[in-house]
Amino acid sequence: MHIRAASKGLLVLMVLVVVLVASYGRAYADDGIQGAFDDVTALAKDISTAVVRLLLVVSGGLFTLGVVRGAFDGVLGSTLGNTFAASTGLFRAIGAVVAFVVLLFGVGFSRNFVEFLAERFL
């Protein structure tokens, strides 16, 4: 019995909230002060650019690690006479160089990418 009364009370409360929200009106972004969020948007863009560039710096460190490990595997494989290890090390180093070239393009496009996303979502 108490559950039915509680569910009816909850239903009445939900209908009341919906009616109040619907009758209150609507607000649009154009109704506010023009240029009020320009500083916030600029700050969000700067933070996003910094995060993207931090990820690019981390990727640069991984590039260095990949080249060093590939070179080490190549030299060790050559020294031990294991051609498979030598070729694997060479391919790892080449893959790191290709990833670094993509990283360099990413540095150039990071600001434009952030600007594009900020216009879409902010």
Beta strands, then each sheet from edge to edge (+ up, - down):
end
